[in-house]
Amino acid sequence: MKLSHIINKAVAAGVCSLASLVMAQDELPVENAVLTHAPNVPPPIERDYPAKVVVNLETLELNARLADGVEYTFWTFGGEVPGMFIRVREGDFVEFHLNNHPSSKMPHNIDLHAVTGPGGGAASSFTAPGKTTRFTFQAINPGLYVYHCATAPVGMHIANGMYGLILVEPEEGLPPVDKEYYVMQSEFYTKGAYGNEGLQPFSMEKALTETPDYVVFNGSVGAMVGDNAITAEVGETVRLYVGNGGPNLVSSFHVIGEIFDKVYVEGGTKTINENVQTTLVPAGGSAMVDFKLETTGTYILVDHSIFRAFNKGAIGMLKVGGEENKDIYSGKEEEGIYLPEGSSIQSIPGAEAAAPLGTLSFAEKMESGERIYASNCAACHQPGGAGITGAFPPLADSSYFKNDPKKVIDVVVNGLQGPIEVNGKSYNGVMPAVNLNDQQVASVVTYVLNSFGNKLGEVTATDVMEVKSAH
């Protein structure tokens, strides 16, 4: 039975007074909440009684990375996006301290969806820069809840990164698992298009039309890939606490190559679906998903509104080690050639910059080109430029453009189809044109011409324009 129900019955029966209950609350054991940055989660609560839990959370405005070469002015709970994960137990009294850093330019507050009371706490937590506020609530409903800033304009505060998750564990606890991780999706609306470099301001126009340039997990493009991937071992059960800060889009959360054994629908604790492929997570909502890992590999977390994943950033990785299970998944057993279509050249959407970036030095081209290559080329031609035998030709020491480096410009700008020979091997496929501005083409071509063992000089935006005009 919930502590709140016990309290109500005790008062109704005349066993105790409200005043004595206030005293009892003051006599509860006091502990400071363990708060964690994504993707980490505080440890499960082991006590079987309520406590007074003190939460200290700071709001801080800062410039940080949104994508490679792109910065954004984030408004944060705890100095990162998403805000820190809070974990309490059903029946706990939570003493909440909101501290607004003196460097902030804006007042902030907090609306915790786990709070029963006006504004979810927002009415009691309006905090000016350099100030601190305090309020207390009892966690009477178990589940996984979003919290966010609710200071006007509310949408702008959320869009700039002010959201996080609070878990209210049921009195009996949640079923134990081996690994727990915190994943929160959100979108960002920038004045420049996806990939435009430099410090990007917020675009209210794009926010109002719900057309974000970035849709990401845990605050930035790449926050959960490569060295930042979450990890587990074969045989372990993983629980993901998934939130959606919005402010506008609904997430179709999916892990490629896995089926969710259990989904705690909309973050509640009563409705549990089993054997689920994709679960919807509304803006301002959540879900908890459990799954056991049967074999090794890298499993890709996505919003299955799929262009958001591969073109706007909503992608993460779960790297699973241990012993491979060939009975569960064999891996590739056979490969052959199949070319039924021979289709026309298509175009890969790219970063549509409003204007060329100006004259870049060789070092700047190499740095920018590396980012563009990683986003547009590496999946086929591989990060080291080795290509894939029989499918995508190598760029390392390539005979195709060794004697005419400007051929690379033509392929990037106009695409390529039909048979070619590279380093003595035949290839017959389709290379889509890549939609980049002249300076971006010059940068990525310069990167290719001077990477993977190549030493073939650099090209300029003028060279790109000449190739375009001759086509």
LINFENWO-V927165 format. One record per residue. N is the residue number from 1. RES is the residue in one letter. OMEGA is omega in whole degrees, -180 to 180 (NA if undefined). Layout:
# LINFENWO-V927165
n = <N,N>
res = <RES,RES>
omega = <OMEGA,OMEGA>
This chain:
# LINFENWO-V927165
n = <1,2,3,4,5,6,7,8,9,10,11,12,13,14,15,16,17,18,19,20,21,22,23,24,25,26,27,28,29,30,31,32,33,34,35,36,37,38,39,40,41,42,43,44,45,46,47,48,49,50,51,52,53,54,55,56,57,58,59,60,61,62,63,64,65,66,67,68,69,70,71,72,73,74,75,76,77,78,79,80,81,82,83,84,85,86,87,88,89,90,91,92,93,94,95,96,97,98,99,100,101,102,103,104,105,106,107,108,109,110,111,112,113,114,115,116,117,118,119,120,121,122,123,124,125,126,127,128,129,130,131,132,133,134,135,136,137,138,139,140,141,142,143,144,145,146,147,148,149,150,151,152,153,154,155,156,157,158,159,160,161,162,163,164,165,166,167,168,169,170,171,172,173,174,175,176,177,178,179,180,181,182,183,184,185,186,187,188,189,190,191,192,193,194,195,196,197,198,199,200,201,202,203,204,205,206,207,208,209,210,211,212,213,214,215,216,217,218,219,220,221,222,223,224,225,226,227,228,229,230,231,232,233,234,235,236,237,238,239,240,241,242,243,244,245,246,247,248,249,250,251,252,253,254,255,256,257,258,259,260,261,262,263,264,265,266,267,268,269,270,271,272,273,274,275,276,277,278,279,280,281,282,283,284,285,286,287,288,289,290,291,292,293,294,295,296,297,298,299,300,301,302,303,304,305,306,307,308,309,310,311,312,313,314,315,316,317,318,319,320,321,322,323,324,325,326,327,328,329,330,331,332,333,334,335,336,337,338,339,340,341,342,343,344,345,346,347,348,349,350,351,352,353,354,355,356,357,358,359,360,361,362,363,364,365,366,367,368,369,370,371,372,373,374,375,376,377,378,379,380,381,382,383,384,385,386,387,388,389,390,391,392,393,394,395,396,397,398,399,400,401,402,403,404,405,406,407,408,409,410,411,412,413,414,415,416,417,418,419,420,421,422,423,424,425,426,427,428,429,430,431,432,433,434,435,436,437,438,439,440,441,442,443,444,445,446,447,448,449,450,451,452,453,454,455,456,457,458,459,460,461,462,463,464,465,466,467,468,469,470,471>
res = <M,K,L,S,H,I,I,N,K,A,V,A,A,G,V,C,S,L,A,S,L,V,M,A,Q,D,E,L,P,V,E,N,A,V,L,T,H,A,P,N,V,P,P,P,I,E,R,D,Y,P,A,K,V,V,V,N,L,E,T,L,E,L,N,A,R,L,A,D,G,V,E,Y,T,F,W,T,F,G,G,E,V,P,G,M,F,I,R,V,R,E,G,D,F,V,E,F,H,L,N,N,H,P,S,S,K,M,P,H,N,I,D,L,H,A,V,T,G,P,G,G,G,A,A,S,S,F,T,A,P,G,K,T,T,R,F,T,F,Q,A,I,N,P,G,L,Y,V,Y,H,C,A,T,A,P,V,G,M,H,I,A,N,G,M,Y,G,L,I,L,V,E,P,E,E,G,L,P,P,V,D,K,E,Y,Y,V,M,Q,S,E,F,Y,T,K,G,A,Y,G,N,E,G,L,Q,P,F,S,M,E,K,A,L,T,E,T,P,D,Y,V,V,F,N,G,S,V,G,A,M,V,G,D,N,A,I,T,A,E,V,G,E,T,V,R,L,Y,V,G,N,G,G,P,N,L,V,S,S,F,H,V,I,G,E,I,F,D,K,V,Y,V,E,G,G,T,K,T,I,N,E,N,V,Q,T,T,L,V,P,A,G,G,S,A,M,V,D,F,K,L,E,T,T,G,T,Y,I,L,V,D,H,S,I,F,R,A,F,N,K,G,A,I,G,M,L,K,V,G,G,E,E,N,K,D,I,Y,S,G,K,E,E,E,G,I,Y,L,P,E,G,S,S,I,Q,S,I,P,G,A,E,A,A,A,P,L,G,T,L,S,F,A,E,K,M,E,S,G,E,R,I,Y,A,S,N,C,A,A,C,H,Q,P,G,G,A,G,I,T,G,A,F,P,P,L,A,D,S,S,Y,F,K,N,D,P,K,K,V,I,D,V,V,V,N,G,L,Q,G,P,I,E,V,N,G,K,S,Y,N,G,V,M,P,A,V,N,L,N,D,Q,Q,V,A,S,V,V,T,Y,V,L,N,S,F,G,N,K,L,G,E,V,T,A,T,D,V,M,E,V,K,S,A,H>
omega = <180,178,-180,179,178,179,-178,179,-179,179,-179,-178,-179,-179,180,-180,176,180,180,178,175,177,180,177,180,-179,177,174,-177,175,176,-179,171,-180,-178,172,175,8,-176,-178,176,-178,177,180,-176,-178,-180,-179,179,178,169,-174,-179,179,173,-178,-178,171,-174,178,-175,173,-180,-177,170,175,179,179,-176,176,-178,175,-179,167,-166,163,177,174,177,175,1,177,-174,180,180,-179,177,-178,175,-178,179,167,-174,175,-170,177,176,-175,-178,-175,-179,-180,-179,176,-174,167,179,171,-180,173,177,-178,176,-175,169,-176,-174,177,-178,-176,-176,-178,-177,-170,177,-169,179,177,180,-178,176,177,-179,170,-179,174,174,179,-173,-179,179,178,179,-171,173,164,-179,173,180,174,-180,-9,-171,-178,-179,179,178,-178,-180,171,-173,179,178,-178,171,178,171,-180,173,-177,-179,-179,174,176,-177,175,-177,-178,175,179,-176,-179,180,179,174,179,180,-176,-175,179,177,179,179,177,177,-169,178,179,-175,177,176,178,177,180,179,179,-179,179,177,179,-177,174,-178,168,-166,167,174,162,-179,176,178,-177,-178,180,177,180,180,-179,171,-172,175,-179,175,-179,180,172,-177,171,175,172,-171,176,177,179,-176,16,-172,-166,171,-179,171,-170,-173,172,-176,179,178,172,180,176,178,172,173,-167,177,175,178,-177,-176,-178,-179,175,-179,176,-174,-179,-176,180,179,177,-175,173,-176,-178,-174,172,171,-179,178,173,178,-176,-173,-180,-175,175,175,-178,-171,175,-179,156,-174,157,-146,177,175,-178,-170,-180,-178,171,-176,-176,177,-178,168,-179,-174,178,180,-175,179,180,-177,178,179,-179,-172,-166,-178,-179,-178,177,178,180,178,-178,-175,-167,-173,-169,178,-180,174,-178,174,177,-179,180,-180,179,-179,-180,175,-175,-178,-179,179,174,178,-179,179,176,-179,180,178,-179,178,178,-179,179,-179,-177,-170,-168,-168,-178,-179,-175,175,-177,179,177,-176,-176,177,-174,177,-177,-176,-173,179,172,178,178,-173,177,-175,-176,-176,-178,179,-175,-178,174,179,178,-177,-178,-179,-175,-170,-177,-178,173,-179,-175,172,176,-180,179,175,180,-177,176,180,-177,-179,173,-180,170,-179,-173,180,175,-172,-179,178,176,180,-179,-176,177,176,178,180,-177,-177,177,176,-178,179,174,-169,174,-177,176,-178,175,177,177,-180,179,179,178,180,-177,-179,-175,NA>
